[in-house]
Amino acid sequence: MSSRIDPGQIPSCPNLEFELALWYSGLTAVAGLDEAGRGAWAGPVTAAAVILPNTTRIETELRGVRDSKQISADRRAHLAPLIKEKALAWGIGNCSPVEIDELGILPATRMAMTRALSALKISAHHLLIDALFLPEVNLSQTSLIKGDQRSLSIASASILAKTTRDEWMRAEDKEYPEYGFAQHKGYGTALHQLNLSRVGPSAIHRKSYAPIRELLTKQ
């Protein structure tokens, strides 16, 4: 699957183009899925699944929902409870650093998404997924490049995954204050690298990732 898309195919804000086509075909419970933390050096990979109601009114009710990377933390914090309120169903799934080390990040991401689906209070009929397929899930699926910029369901899942994971990392900052997790959320920033060089990896670092593995080898 190509990782590129014509920029002309990306709308000014996520919409219901894909959801509407599926709703009209009779697939009324469409779950959008996205993840957060795939590229981090520490902490879990977190996925969210969101099923929106079958009405175009939801575009107005969720005005401002975007790919989580395109909006501020304060805006995400405002939108997350609104998404939960307006969605027909939503679910969160995590895969721990230990599972990431054991499985690899791509299988772990798929596992987190599968867990998010299992947490839904209603069963999905079709999946809209940001740039992935879930071959182990026996449901029809559409993988969308830049899906969090094109589908309102995926963008909603993006915000729930990001806010949930960020909250988890802020809690871990109290357990491991020497790393600055509340600031960088486990990503490989200059601050994170500096603190790693001073104190070494923690229990929630991903030991299979090259920068962490190299530090452990030196130790």
Sequence and secondary structure as in RCSB ss.txt:
>XXXX:A:sequence
MSSRIDPGQIPSCPNLEFELALWYSGLTAVAGLDEAGRGAWAGPVTAAAVILPNTTRIETELRGVRDSKQISADR
RAHLAPLIKEKALAWGIGNCSPVEIDELGILPATRMAMTRALSALKISAHHLLIDALFLPEVNLSQTSLIKGDQR
SLSIASASILAKTTRDEWMRAEDKEYPEYGFAQHKGYGTALHQLNLSRVGPSAIHRKSYAPIRELLTKQ
>XXXX:A:secstr
  S   GGGS SS BSHHHHHHHHTT   EEEEEEE TT SBS EEEEEEE  SSTHHHHHTTT   GGGS HHH
HHHHHHHHHHHSSEEEEEEE HHHHHHH HHHHHHHHHHHHHHT SS  SEEEEES   TTS SEEEEETTHHHH
BHHHHHHHHHHHHHHHHHHHHHHHHSTTS HHHHTT   HHHHHHHHHH   TTB TTSHHHHHHHHH 
